[in-house]
Amino acid sequence: MPAADASRVRRVTSLDMRVHYHDVFPGESGPLMPSIKRILVTGGAGFLGSHLCERLVEAGHDVVCVDNFFTSQKTNVAHLLGCGNFELLRHDIIHPLWLEVDEIYNFACPAAPGHYQYNPIKTMKTSVMGAINMLGMAKRCRAKVLQASTSEVYGDPEVHPQPESYRGAVNPIGPRACYDEGKRAAETLFMDYHRANGVNIRIVRIFNTYGPRMHPYDGRVVSNFIRQALAGEPITIFGTGAQTRSFCYRDDLVEGIIRMMNGPDDFVGPVNIGNPGEFTIRQLAELTLELSGSKSQLVEKPLPVDDPERRRPDITLAKQKLGWEPQVALREGLTKTIEWFRSVKISDYRAPTPNY
Ligand SMILES: NC(=O)c1ccc[n+]([C@@H]2O[C@H](COP(=O)([O-])OP(=O)(O)OC[C@H]3O[C@@H](n4cnc5c(N)ncnc54)[C@H](O)[C@@H]3O)[C@@H](O)[C@H]2O)c1
């Protein structure tokens, strides 16, 4: 870089000047690169996206949150709106978006079965066209892009626990396929943009995560159980409750995601991020009753189609490559989540779809 340019860069101090720096030197890295980055979080108003935005804003980054508010509400990021380094943009990622950024966390996608099955074609479009739009932006800006993939790519697994090398057993024509296959196709696109165009990617396979700011009407097992327990309503268990799940607290998840984004460029994933503790659904229901002090009864309902019997991440790779493993036990995380559910007015929440 010419000496005159270098001295100009050293004078970069304000946020506006940092933006200018990237426009002048797109994709520039090295000692003069400011450590503050322009970061796009799609689905940034959602449960996980809002926590991610919070962490990135606190670290001083210039954060753009993009969301169509299908399964979320502005209250999740309302506390960030006054921050000079946070912007909120209503946009649907199936449509192209023109921004200049350094990093993209692609989190936009309905994640709960009732939500993603409500309009399955839209779900597939969000995964596939959203991935194409974000990868196109990453290619143009020479930005790094991380895909929020899912343990659902393993389907109803025959291998337990699931390592990243397991290719999965997904039913491509079942009611869950719009999500499972959409996320699988997105992984394919990420790898192809990486191999064909050298886009700097990361793929994280997220396992069941819970915590404050879950949508009370998302129909996921943790939010359903807590909402029903606090209201004194019967707790609905699908099947006998013998099926198992692993539950990762949101702080652990966000830490794993940020480590993956900032990890070495030669480790693009996929990497499993989840808590390897395995609990039956019945155990989760009983723990929820104990921690909430509820007297609700447990009632059984028929198991939905293609519901996986067992789910537990093998996190060897995350431990080795990212030095990451979860720190929060289910009892502790569930206590905090129940406290949050008690602190909000659930009637203020609108159910995104009738399926919860
Ligand atoms: N929470 C989990 O247990 C879990 C597990 C595996 C994967 N994931 C993945 O993590 C991501 C976030 O999940 P979450 O639990 O925070 O769910 P969420 O529903 O709270 O967040 C998703 C966000 O994306 C937004 N969105 C949906 N479609 C969009 C579109 N077309 N354009 C713009 N915004 C759109 C929603 O309004 C919402 O704010 C999802 O991609 C999900 O597949 C989550």
The ligand as an SDF file (V2000), in Angstrom:
LIG
                    3D

 44 48  0  0  0  0  0  0  0  0999 V2000
  -32.7410  -22.6990   18.3300 N   0  0  0  0  0  0  0  0  0  0  0  0
  -32.3630  -23.8800   17.9280 C   0  0  0  0  0  0  0  0  0  0  0  0
  -32.4700  -24.8390   18.7030 O   0  0  0  0  0  0  0  0  0  0  0  0
  -31.7790  -24.0940   16.5590 C   0  0  0  0  0  0  0  0  0  0  0  0
  -31.3190  -25.3890   16.2300 C   0  0  0  0  0  0  0  0  0  0  0  0
  -30.7830  -25.6040   14.9670 C   0  0  0  0  0  0  0  0  0  0  0  0
  -30.6550  -24.5710   14.0690 C   0  0  0  0  0  0  0  0  0  0  0  0
  -31.1040  -23.3330   14.4130 N   0  0  0  0  0  0  0  0  0  0  0  0
  -30.9880  -22.2800   13.3850 C   0  0  0  0  0  0  0  0  0  0  0  0
  -30.6150  -21.0530   13.9670 O   0  0  0  0  0  0  0  0  0  0  0  0
  -31.2760  -19.9790   13.2960 C   0  0  0  0  0  0  0  0  0  0  0  0
  -32.0240  -19.1230   14.2990 C   0  0  0  0  0  0  0  0  0  0  0  0
  -32.9680  -19.9250   14.9980 O   0  0  0  0  0  0  0  0  0  0  0  0
  -33.8140  -19.3590   16.2350 P   0  0  0  0  0  0  0  0  0  0  0  0
  -33.9870  -20.4650   17.1670 O   0  0  0  0  0  0  0  0  0  0  0  0
  -33.2250  -18.0850   16.7150 O   0  0  0  0  0  0  0  0  0  0  0  0
  -35.2210  -19.1250   15.5180 O   0  0  0  0  0  0  0  0  0  0  0  0
  -36.1070  -17.7880   15.4040 P   0  0  0  0  0  0  0  0  0  0  0  0
  -37.3470  -18.2030   14.6950 O   0  0  0  0  0  0  0  0  0  0  0  0
  -36.2500  -17.1580   16.7350 O   0  0  0  0  0  0  0  0  0  0  0  0
  -35.2120  -16.8500   14.5000 O   0  0  0  0  0  0  0  0  0  0  0  0
  -35.2550  -16.8500   13.0930 C   0  0  0  0  0  0  0  0  0  0  0  0
  -35.3640  -15.4020   12.6330 C   0  0  0  0  0  0  0  0  0  0  0  0
  -35.3330  -15.3600   11.2100 O   0  0  0  0  0  0  0  0  0  0  0  0
  -36.3440  -14.4970   10.7570 C   0  0  0  0  0  0  0  0  0  0  0  0
  -36.7080  -14.9090    9.3930 N   0  0  0  0  0  0  0  0  0  0  0  0
  -37.3390  -16.0390    8.9970 C   0  0  0  0  0  0  0  0  0  0  0  0
  -37.4510  -16.0840    7.6660 N   0  0  0  0  0  0  0  0  0  0  0  0
  -36.8720  -14.9380    7.1960 C   0  0  0  0  0  0  0  0  0  0  0  0
  -36.6820  -14.3940    5.9010 C   0  0  0  0  0  0  0  0  0  0  0  0
  -37.1100  -15.0340    4.8040 N   0  0  0  0  0  0  0  0  0  0  0  0
  -36.0480  -13.2020    5.7940 N   0  0  0  0  0  0  0  0  0  0  0  0
  -35.6290  -12.5230    6.8890 C   0  0  0  0  0  0  0  0  0  0  0  0
  -35.7860  -13.0000    8.1470 N   0  0  0  0  0  0  0  0  0  0  0  0
  -36.4100  -14.1820    8.2950 C   0  0  0  0  0  0  0  0  0  0  0  0
  -37.4730  -14.6540   11.7680 C   0  0  0  0  0  0  0  0  0  0  0  0
  -38.3780  -13.5840   11.7680 O   0  0  0  0  0  0  0  0  0  0  0  0
  -36.6810  -14.7440   13.0600 C   0  0  0  0  0  0  0  0  0  0  0  0
  -36.4080  -13.4780   13.5920 O   0  0  0  0  0  0  0  0  0  0  0  0
  -32.1990  -20.6130   12.2550 C   0  0  0  0  0  0  0  0  0  0  0  0
  -31.5530  -20.5700   10.9900 O   0  0  0  0  0  0  0  0  0  0  0  0
  -32.3280  -22.0360   12.7130 C   0  0  0  0  0  0  0  0  0  0  0  0
  -32.5530  -22.9230   11.6480 O   0  0  0  0  0  0  0  0  0  0  0  0
  -31.6680  -23.0740   15.6290 C   0  0  0  0  0  0  0  0  0  0  0  0
  1  2  1  0
  2  3  2  0
  2  4  1  0
  4  5  1  0
  4 44  2  0
  5  6  2  0
  6  7  1  0
  7  8  2  0
  8  9  1  0
  8 44  1  0
  9 10  1  0
  9 42  1  0
 10 11  1  0
 11 12  1  0
 11 40  1  0
 12 13  1  0
 13 14  1  0
 14 15  2  0
 14 16  1  0
 14 17  1  0
 17 18  1  0
 18 19  2  0
 18 20  1  0
 18 21  1  0
 21 22  1  0
 22 23  1  0
 23 24  1  0
 23 38  1  0
 24 25  1  0
 25 26  1  0
 25 36  1  0
 26 27  1  0
 26 35  1  0
 27 28  2  0
 28 29  1  0
 29 30  1  0
 29 35  2  0
 30 31  1  0
 30 32  2  0
 32 33  1  0
 33 34  2  0
 34 35  1  0
 36 37  1  0
 36 38  1  0
 38 39  1  0
 40 41  1  0
 40 42  1  0
 42 43  1  0
M  CHG  2   8   1  16  -1
M  END
$$$$
